[in-house]
Amino acid sequence: MIGEQFQQLKDYLQEFKHQDAEIQRRADGSYLITIKGFDLPDGWNPKKVDILFIAPPGYPAAKPDCFWVSPAIRLANGAIPQAANEGTPLPYDITPGRPLTWFSWHLQTWDPNRDRLEQFYRVILQRLDPPR
């Protein structure tokens, strides 16, 4: 199921956003989804990042939660974003020491029969625009 949903997300990103995505199975049975070369709206520094989020073991019954961006980002005025920090590592990261900003951003609802990786991606976009 996750393979089909990931392919749909990847197809959407390539067709409408001209971005690429990767999926990686991890030691704990989760999947790391990486969206490469995302262009942030004005108000962020830097302007281009990779977005990373985890489909947990048991997905889609278990919903995605939180996300990271790399490299670490700040608001244009140098402030750390709301509900974010640079001290929370990506669990099981195969690139230790990677510069990251973690966003404590949570879904309010999730229906595993209806919701897909693309919905979670859109939630991330809503967090990043507008910058705050």
Accessible surface in RSA format (square Angstrom, percent):
REM  Atomic radii and reference values for relative SASA: ProtOr
REM  Chains: A
REM  Algorithm: Lee & Richards
REM  Probe-radius: 1.40
REM  Slices: 20
REM RES _ NUM      All-atoms   Total-Side   Main-Chain    Non-polar    All polar
REM                ABS   REL    ABS   REL    ABS   REL    ABS   REL    ABS   REL
RES MET A   1   149.04  77.2  97.97  64.8  51.07 121.6 102.68  87.3  46.36  61.4
RES ILE A   2    25.27  14.4  22.13  16.5   3.14   7.6  22.13  15.9   3.14   8.5
RES GLY A   3    46.28  57.1   0.00   N/A  46.28  57.1  38.34 105.2   7.94  17.8
RES GLU A   4   110.31  63.3  98.02  74.2  12.30  29.3  39.49  76.4  70.82  57.8
RES GLN A   5     5.78   3.2   3.58   2.6   2.20   5.2   0.80   1.7   4.98   3.8
RES PHE A   6    15.91   8.0  15.91   9.9   0.00   0.0  15.91   9.6   0.00   0.0
RES GLN A   7    87.22  48.8  87.22  63.7   0.00   0.0  38.91  82.8  48.31  36.6
RES GLN A   8    77.07  43.1  72.03  52.6   5.04  12.0  35.55  75.7  41.52  31.5
RES LEU A   9     0.26   0.1   0.06   0.0   0.20   0.5   0.06   0.0   0.20   0.5
RES LYS A  10    52.42  25.6  52.42  32.2   0.00   0.0  12.20  11.0  40.22  42.8
RES ASP A  11    68.11  47.7  64.68  64.4   3.42   8.1  27.26  64.2  40.84  40.7
RES TYR A  12    37.45  17.5  33.02  18.8   4.43  11.5  25.02  18.8  12.44  15.3
RES LEU A  13     0.00   0.0   0.00   0.0   0.00   0.0   0.00   0.0   0.00   0.0
RES GLN A  14    82.06  45.9  72.71  53.1   9.34  22.2  27.36  58.2  54.70  41.5
RES GLU A  15   118.76  68.2  96.58  73.1  22.18  52.8  39.45  76.3  79.31  64.8
RES PHE A  16   126.94  63.5 101.69  63.0  25.25  65.7 104.79  63.5  22.15  63.4
RES LYS A  17    83.83  40.9  65.56  40.2  18.27  43.5  21.89  19.7  61.94  66.0
RES HIS A  18   159.67  87.3 126.47  87.9  33.20  84.9  92.22  95.0  67.45  78.5
RES GLN A  19    18.80  10.5  10.89   8.0   7.92  18.8  10.93  23.3   7.88   6.0
RES ASP A  20    61.20  42.9  58.73  58.5   2.47   5.8  22.24  52.3  38.96  38.9
RES ALA A  21     0.41   0.4   0.00   0.0   0.41   0.9   0.00   0.0   0.41   1.1
RES GLU A  22    91.61  52.6  87.27  66.0   4.34  10.3  32.09  62.1  59.52  48.6
RES ILE A  23    60.32  34.3  36.20  27.0  24.12  58.1  36.36  26.2  23.97  65.0
RES GLN A  24    60.67  33.9  56.38  41.2   4.29  10.2  31.76  67.6  28.91  21.9
RES ARG A  25   153.94  64.6 127.31  64.9  26.63  63.4  51.58  70.5 102.36  62.0
RES ARG A  26    18.73   7.9   7.50   3.8  11.23  26.7  11.74  16.0   6.99   4.2
RES ALA A  27    99.43  91.4  49.28  76.0  50.15 114.1  63.21  89.0  36.22  95.9
RES ASP A  28    56.31  39.4  30.17  30.0  26.14  61.8  26.83  63.2  29.47  29.4
RES GLY A  29    20.50  25.3   0.00   N/A  20.50  25.3  13.26  36.4   7.24  16.2
RES SER A  30     0.58   0.5   0.58   0.8   0.00   0.0   0.58   1.2   0.00   0.0
RES TYR A  31    47.15  22.0  47.15  26.8   0.00   0.0  25.56  19.2  21.58  26.6
RES LEU A  32     9.33   5.2   8.55   6.1   0.78   2.0   8.55   6.0   0.78   2.1
RES ILE A  33     0.00   0.0   0.00   0.0   0.00   0.0   0.00   0.0   0.00   0.0
RES THR A  34    12.92   9.2  12.92  13.1   0.00   0.0   5.12   6.9   7.80  11.8
RES ILE A  35     0.00   0.0   0.00   0.0   0.00   0.0   0.00   0.0   0.00   0.0
RES LYS A  36    77.51  37.8  74.23  45.5   3.28   7.8  38.55  34.7  38.96  41.5
RES GLY A  37    24.68  30.4   0.00   N/A  24.68  30.4  18.41  50.5   6.27  14.1
RES PHE A  38    17.84   8.9  17.84  11.0   0.00   0.0  17.84  10.8   0.00   0.0
RES ASP A  39    90.24  63.2  78.09  77.7  12.14  28.7  31.41  73.9  58.83  58.7
RES LEU A  40    10.45   5.8   0.00   0.0  10.45  26.3   0.09   0.1  10.36  27.9
RES PRO A  41    38.05  27.7  25.98  23.7  12.07  43.9  37.82  31.2   0.23   1.4
RES ASP A  42   118.48  83.0 105.20 104.7  13.27  31.4  36.23  85.3  82.25  82.0
RES GLY A  43    24.26  29.9   0.00   N/A  24.26  29.9  18.40  50.5   5.86  13.1
RES TRP A  44     3.79   1.5   0.00   0.0   3.79   8.9   0.00   0.0   3.79   6.2
RES ASN A  45    91.66  63.2  88.60  85.6   3.06   7.4   9.51  22.9  82.15  79.4
RES PRO A  46    46.23  33.7  43.89  40.0   2.34   8.5  46.23  38.2   0.00   0.0
RES LYS A  47    97.67  47.6  94.55  58.0   3.12   7.4  85.31  76.8  12.36  13.2
RES LYS A  48   113.61  55.4 104.56  64.2   9.04  21.5  79.78  71.8  33.83  36.0
RES VAL A  49     2.91   1.9   0.00   0.0   2.91   7.0   2.91   2.5   0.00   0.0
RES ASP A  50    36.32  25.4  35.88  35.7   0.44   1.0   1.94   4.6  34.38  34.3
RES ILE A  51     0.00   0.0   0.00   0.0   0.00   0.0   0.00   0.0   0.00   0.0
RES LEU A  52     0.15   0.1   0.15   0.1   0.00   0.0   0.15   0.1   0.00   0.0
RES PHE A  53     0.08   0.0   0.08   0.0   0.00   0.0   0.08   0.0   0.00   0.0
RES ILE A  54    21.58  12.3  21.23  15.8   0.35   0.8  21.23  15.3   0.35   0.9
RES ALA A  55     0.00   0.0   0.00   0.0   0.00   0.0   0.00   0.0   0.00   0.0
RES PRO A  56    30.44  22.2  28.87  26.3   1.58   5.7  28.87  23.8   1.58   9.8
RES PRO A  57    67.89  49.5  55.27  50.4  12.62  45.9  58.04  47.9   9.84  61.2
RES GLY A  58    55.26  68.2   0.00   N/A  55.26  68.2  37.73 103.5  17.53  39.3
RES TYR A  59    26.48  12.4   3.42   1.9  23.06  60.0   3.42   2.6  23.06  28.4
RES PRO A  60    23.36  17.0  23.36  21.3   0.00   0.0  23.36  19.3   0.00   0.0
RES ALA A  61    82.83  76.2  58.65  90.5  24.18  55.0  59.00  83.1  23.83  63.1
RES ALA A  62    36.62  33.7  28.17  43.5   8.45  19.2  36.23  51.0   0.39   1.0
RES LYS A  63    79.95  39.0  71.03  43.6   8.92  21.2  43.15  38.8  36.79  39.2
RES PRO A  64     0.04   0.0   0.00   0.0   0.04   0.1   0.02   0.0   0.03   0.2
RES ASP A  65    63.42  44.4  51.99  51.7  11.44  27.0  23.18  54.6  40.24  40.1
RES CYS A  66     9.63   7.3   9.58  10.7   0.06   0.1   2.02   5.1   7.61   8.2
RES PHE A  67     0.24   0.1   0.24   0.2   0.00   0.0   0.24   0.1   0.00   0.0
RES TRP A  68    12.32   4.9  12.32   6.0   0.00   0.0  12.32   6.6   0.00   0.0
RES VAL A  69     0.00   0.0   0.00   0.0   0.00   0.0   0.00   0.0   0.00   0.0
RES SER A  70    14.54  12.3  11.84  15.8   2.70   6.2   2.25   4.8  12.29  17.2
RES PRO A  71    58.39  42.6  58.31  53.2   0.08   0.3  58.39  48.2   0.00   0.0
RES ALA A  72    29.24  26.9  18.68  28.8  10.56  24.0  18.94  26.7  10.29  27.3
RES ILE A  73     0.35   0.2   0.00   0.0   0.35   0.8   0.27   0.2   0.07   0.2
RES ARG A  74    88.21  37.0  88.21  45.0   0.00   0.0  26.35  36.0  61.86  37.5
RES LEU A  75    29.47  16.4  28.90  20.7   0.57   1.4  28.90  20.3   0.57   1.5
RES ALA A  76    74.06  68.1  43.57  67.2  30.49  69.4  44.74  63.0  29.32  77.7
RES ASN A  77   126.21  87.0  82.72  79.9  43.49 104.7  47.82 115.1  78.39  75.8
RES GLY A  78    39.72  49.0   0.00   N/A  39.72  49.0  30.94  84.9   8.79  19.7
RES ALA A  79    43.44  39.9  33.01  50.9  10.43  23.7  42.82  60.3   0.62   1.6
RES ILE A  80    83.41  47.5  64.54  48.1  18.87  45.5  64.54  46.5  18.87  51.2
RES PRO A  81     3.32   2.4   0.18   0.2   3.15  11.4   0.18   0.1   3.15  19.6
RES GLN A  82   105.68  59.1  93.05  68.0  12.62  30.1  40.44  86.1  65.23  49.5
RES ALA A  83    50.23  46.2  22.60  34.9  27.63  62.8  40.12  56.5  10.11  26.8
RES ALA A  84    16.67  15.3   0.00   0.0  16.67  37.9   0.75   1.1  15.92  42.2
RES ASN A  85    50.25  34.7  50.24  48.5   0.02   0.0  26.49  63.8  23.76  23.0
RES GLU A  86    76.39  43.9  45.79  34.6  30.61  72.9  19.47  37.7  56.93  46.5
RES GLY A  87    66.47  82.0   0.00   N/A  66.47  82.0  39.76 109.1  26.71  59.8
RES THR A  88    43.83  31.2  39.32  39.9   4.51  10.7  27.72  37.2  16.11  24.4
RES PRO A  89    96.72  70.5  88.78  80.9   7.94  28.9  93.60  77.3   3.13  19.4
RES LEU A  90     3.67   2.0   0.00   0.0   3.67   9.2   0.00   0.0   3.67   9.9
RES PRO A  91    61.41  44.8  51.18  46.7  10.23  37.2  61.41  50.7   0.00   0.0
RES TYR A  92   129.37  60.4  99.28  56.5  30.09  78.3  73.57  55.3  55.80  68.8
RES ASP A  93    29.44  20.6  11.28  11.2  18.15  42.9   8.96  21.1  20.48  20.4
RES ILE A  94   126.84  72.2  96.10  71.6  30.74  74.1 103.16  74.3  23.68  64.3
RES THR A  95    65.76  46.8  63.32  64.2   2.43   5.8  48.09  64.6  17.67  26.7
RES PRO A  96   115.19  84.0  89.21  81.3  25.98  94.4  94.68  78.2  20.51 127.5
RES GLY A  97    81.26 100.2   0.00   N/A  81.26 100.2  44.33 121.6  36.94  82.7
RES ARG A  98    56.51  23.7  40.96  20.9  15.56  37.0  15.01  20.5  41.50  25.2
RES PRO A  99    78.37  57.1  69.07  63.0   9.29  33.8  78.37  64.7   0.00   0.0
RES LEU A 100    16.10   9.0  10.38   7.4   5.72  14.4  10.38   7.3   5.72  15.4
RES THR A 101     0.05   0.0   0.05   0.0   0.00   0.0   0.05   0.1   0.00   0.0
RES TRP A 102    49.83  20.0  49.45  23.9   0.38   0.9  46.05  24.6   3.78   6.1
RES PHE A 103     0.32   0.2   0.32   0.2   0.00   0.0   0.32   0.2   0.00   0.0
RES SER A 104    30.47  25.7  25.50  34.0   4.97  11.5   9.27  19.7  21.20  29.7
RES TRP A 105    67.02  26.9  66.29  32.1   0.72   1.7  60.53  32.3   6.48  10.5
RES HIS A 106    86.95  47.5  74.64  51.9  12.32  31.5  60.41  62.3  26.55  30.9
RES LEU A 107    18.65  10.4  10.78   7.7   7.87  19.8  12.50   8.8   6.15  16.5
RES GLN A 108   160.49  89.7 130.09  95.1  30.40  72.4  60.53 128.8  99.96  75.8
RES THR A 109   104.81  74.5  92.15  93.4  12.66  30.2  72.30  97.1  32.51  49.1
RES TRP A 110    36.86  14.8   8.75   4.2  28.11  66.0   9.36   5.0  27.50  44.6
RES ASP A 111    49.56  34.7  46.91  46.7   2.65   6.3  16.83  39.6  32.73  32.6
RES PRO A 112    50.33  36.7  42.34  38.6   7.99  29.1  42.34  35.0   7.99  49.7
RES ASN A 113   145.12 100.1 106.23 102.7  38.88  93.6  31.53  75.9 113.59 109.8
RES ARG A 114   147.36  61.9 134.74  68.7  12.62  30.0  73.29 100.2  74.06  44.9
RES ASP A 115    11.18   7.8  10.02  10.0   1.16   2.7   1.79   4.2   9.39   9.4
RES ARG A 116    76.16  32.0  76.16  38.8   0.00   0.0  31.45  43.0  44.70  27.1
RES LEU A 117     0.00   0.0   0.00   0.0   0.00   0.0   0.00   0.0   0.00   0.0
RES GLU A 118    39.63  22.8  38.86  29.4   0.77   1.8   9.31  18.0  30.31  24.7
RES GLN A 119    73.50  41.1  72.09  52.7   1.41   3.4  29.95  63.7  43.56  33.0
RES PHE A 120     1.29   0.6   1.29   0.8   0.00   0.0   1.29   0.8   0.00   0.0
RES TYR A 121     0.00   0.0   0.00   0.0   0.00   0.0   0.00   0.0   0.00   0.0
RES ARG A 122   103.66  43.5 102.95  52.5   0.71   1.7  36.84  50.3  66.82  40.5
RES VAL A 123    31.53  20.7  31.53  28.5   0.00   0.0  31.53  27.4   0.00   0.0
RES ILE A 124     0.24   0.1   0.24   0.2   0.00   0.0   0.24   0.2   0.00   0.0
RES LEU A 125    35.75  19.9  33.43  23.9   2.32   5.8  34.16  24.0   1.59   4.3
RES GLN A 126   121.92  68.2 113.16  82.7   8.76  20.9  42.28  90.0  79.64  60.4
RES ARG A 127     0.21   0.1   0.21   0.1   0.00   0.0   0.00   0.0   0.21   0.1
RES LEU A 128     0.84   0.5   0.84   0.6   0.00   0.0   0.84   0.6   0.00   0.0
RES ASP A 129    85.07  59.6  71.86  71.5  13.21  31.2  14.72  34.7  70.35  70.2
RES PRO A 130    84.34  61.5  84.34  76.9   0.00   0.0  84.34  69.6   0.00   0.0
RES PRO A 131    37.27  27.2  18.61  17.0  18.66  67.8  18.61  15.4  18.66 116.0
RES ARG A 132    83.44  35.0  72.66  37.0  10.77  25.6  54.27  74.2  29.16  17.7
END  Absolute sums over single chains surface
CHAIN  1 A     6856.6       5393.2       1463.4       3836.7       3019.9
END  Absolute sums over all chains
TOTAL          6856.6       5393.2       1463.4       3836.7       3019.9
